Amino acid sequence: MDIGPGTRVLITGASRGIGRAFAQAFAATGAEVGLVARSADTLEQVAAGLPGSGHRALAADVADHASIEAALNEFGDCDVLIANAGVANYGRFVDATLEELDQMTRVNWLGCIYTIRAALPRMIERGRGQIVITSSGAGYRAFPWAAVYGGTKGAQRLFGEALRHELDGTGVSVTIVYPGEVESDLHAHELARMPPWRKNDEEAPAAPLAELVVKAVREDRASVHYPPFVRLLRIAHGLSPKLGDAFLRRLRGSTAAPRRG
Ligand SMILES: NC(=O)c1ccc[n+]([C@@H]2O[C@H](COP(=O)([O-])OP(=O)(O)OC[C@H]3O[C@@H](n4cnc5c(N)ncnc54)[C@H](OP(=O)(O)O)[C@@H]3O)[C@@H](O)[C@H]2O)c1
């Protein structure tokens, strides 16, 4: 798909982190961007700081079907739809509150399918569109202390893979994004309880990921892996979960795969 002036891009989770980097990269091409998140004031500030014109701040909660549908209706037709909003609550599953488990499931998984379900009929009608889903490296191999988070990211991967095939011939396609550790505020509320395997000091900047996603949309790529070790994790775990565990132990230490066998 050609991306530039006249292209309309809607991004959820656009108020900060990876979503904001996506907004900046697409706006830099001349595209008009619709920015969705719950925090209206921050969205207005981000929209005002983007290059180009025609950008819209659309406060909505992706976990509320009516709310995201209203935001999509307000924005109108979109050529690129990026389901990116997400939350994380790390910690042992047994210690998690039901509220935390519910929030991750509702925002990451239901929020993703609510967003796409609301926009897809019109995209198919127009015979044009690219859906981008921000999953995670954890969508290939989920991590201890992030079992439910990984479950939501794996669900996004399986859903997106099937949908890409299902939409064959419609003019609408799907790109799935698999970030590893990327600079953002995802864990800002839980820095004191991060698992040892998580390397906060090795987070990659979000801007190069956003550039890769613009390119992937232009070329209708099925997936984007960033940084490159995520692709290696996919290959190792796909060949054999034991190989994936050994790869992770080497890279992230024994807490990434404590059980042998
Ligand atoms: N950073 C990483 O290392 C990493 C790695 C793999 C995957 N990811 C994925 O990348 C995506 C973006 O996360 P991030 O790292 O950029 O985190 P972030 O900096 O915390 O940004 C999350 C965004 O999602 C929005 N959001 C949260 N709940 C929402 C809701 N109910 N409705 C609408 N918007 C909501 C937030 O805005 P409001 O709070 O204002 O609503 C914010 O704009 C997530 O899907 C995450 O799982 C991140």
PDBQT file of the ligand as one rigid body, heavy atoms in Angstrom, charges set to zero:
ROOT
HETATM    1  N1  LIG A 301       7.526  -2.105  25.472  1.00  0.00    +0.000 N 
HETATM    2  C1  LIG A 301       7.800  -3.379  25.280  1.00  0.00    +0.000 C 
HETATM    3  O1  LIG A 301       8.895  -3.857  25.655  1.00  0.00    +0.000 OA
HETATM    4  C2  LIG A 301       6.818  -4.254  24.564  1.00  0.00    +0.000 A 
HETATM    5  C3  LIG A 301       7.244  -5.530  24.161  1.00  0.00    +0.000 A 
HETATM    6  C4  LIG A 301       6.355  -6.340  23.474  1.00  0.00    +0.000 A 
HETATM    7  C5  LIG A 301       5.086  -5.889  23.177  1.00  0.00    +0.000 A 
HETATM    8  N2  LIG A 301       4.690  -4.652  23.590  1.00  0.00    +0.000 N 
HETATM    9  C6  LIG A 301       3.317  -4.232  23.275  1.00  0.00    +0.000 C 
HETATM   10  O2  LIG A 301       3.349  -2.949  22.700  1.00  0.00    +0.000 OA
HETATM   11  C7  LIG A 301       2.072  -2.331  22.866  1.00  0.00    +0.000 C 
HETATM   12  C8  LIG A 301       2.281  -0.887  23.299  1.00  0.00    +0.000 C 
HETATM   13  O3  LIG A 301       2.828  -0.878  24.620  1.00  0.00    +0.000 OA
HETATM   14  P1  LIG A 301       3.988   0.108  25.088  1.00  0.00    +0.000 P 
HETATM   15  O4  LIG A 301       5.155  -0.732  25.412  1.00  0.00    +0.000 OA
HETATM   16  O5  LIG A 301       4.123   1.235  24.162  1.00  0.00    +0.000 OA
HETATM   17  O6  LIG A 301       3.386   0.576  26.504  1.00  0.00    +0.000 OA
HETATM   18  P2  LIG A 301       2.938   2.007  27.060  1.00  0.00    +0.000 P 
HETATM   19  O7  LIG A 301       4.030   2.999  26.890  1.00  0.00    +0.000 OA
HETATM   20  O8  LIG A 301       2.451   1.750  28.445  1.00  0.00    +0.000 OA
HETATM   21  O9  LIG A 301       1.716   2.422  26.101  1.00  0.00    +0.000 OA
HETATM   22  C9  LIG A 301       0.487   1.731  26.181  1.00  0.00    +0.000 C 
HETATM   23  C10 LIG A 301      -0.565   2.525  25.434  1.00  0.00    +0.000 C 
HETATM   24  O10 LIG A 301      -1.815   1.816  25.500  1.00  0.00    +0.000 OA
HETATM   25  C11 LIG A 301      -2.835   2.716  25.959  1.00  0.00    +0.000 C 
HETATM   26  N3  LIG A 301      -3.876   1.981  26.656  1.00  0.00    +0.000 N 
HETATM   27  C12 LIG A 301      -3.770   1.209  27.768  1.00  0.00    +0.000 A 
HETATM   28  N4  LIG A 301      -4.967   0.730  28.116  1.00  0.00    +0.000 NA
HETATM   29  C13 LIG A 301      -5.860   1.208  27.198  1.00  0.00    +0.000 A 
HETATM   30  C14 LIG A 301      -7.259   1.073  27.036  1.00  0.00    +0.000 A 
HETATM   31  N5  LIG A 301      -8.006   0.350  27.889  1.00  0.00    +0.000 N 
HETATM   32  N6  LIG A 301      -7.849   1.692  25.991  1.00  0.00    +0.000 NA
HETATM   33  C15 LIG A 301      -7.119   2.464  25.127  1.00  0.00    +0.000 A 
HETATM   34  N7  LIG A 301      -5.775   2.611  25.231  1.00  0.00    +0.000 NA
HETATM   35  C16 LIG A 301      -5.172   2.005  26.275  1.00  0.00    +0.000 A 
HETATM   36  C17 LIG A 301      -2.083   3.711  26.853  1.00  0.00    +0.000 C 
HETATM   37  O11 LIG A 301      -2.764   4.929  27.004  1.00  0.00    +0.000 OA
HETATM   38  P3  LIG A 301      -3.787   5.242  28.230  1.00  0.00    +0.000 P 
HETATM   39  O12 LIG A 301      -3.177   4.662  29.470  1.00  0.00    +0.000 OA
HETATM   40  O13 LIG A 301      -3.886   6.727  28.247  1.00  0.00    +0.000 OA
HETATM   41  O14 LIG A 301      -5.077   4.610  27.862  1.00  0.00    +0.000 OA
HETATM   42  C18 LIG A 301      -0.820   3.911  26.031  1.00  0.00    +0.000 C 
HETATM   43  O15 LIG A 301      -1.054   4.833  25.002  1.00  0.00    +0.000 OA
HETATM   44  C19 LIG A 301       1.329  -3.201  23.880  1.00  0.00    +0.000 C 
HETATM   45  O16 LIG A 301       0.385  -4.005  23.192  1.00  0.00    +0.000 OA
HETATM   46  C20 LIG A 301       2.415  -4.068  24.480  1.00  0.00    +0.000 C 
HETATM   47  O17 LIG A 301       1.917  -5.312  24.931  1.00  0.00    +0.000 OA
HETATM   48  C21 LIG A 301       5.523  -3.833  24.265  1.00  0.00    +0.000 A 
ENDROOT
TORSDOF 0
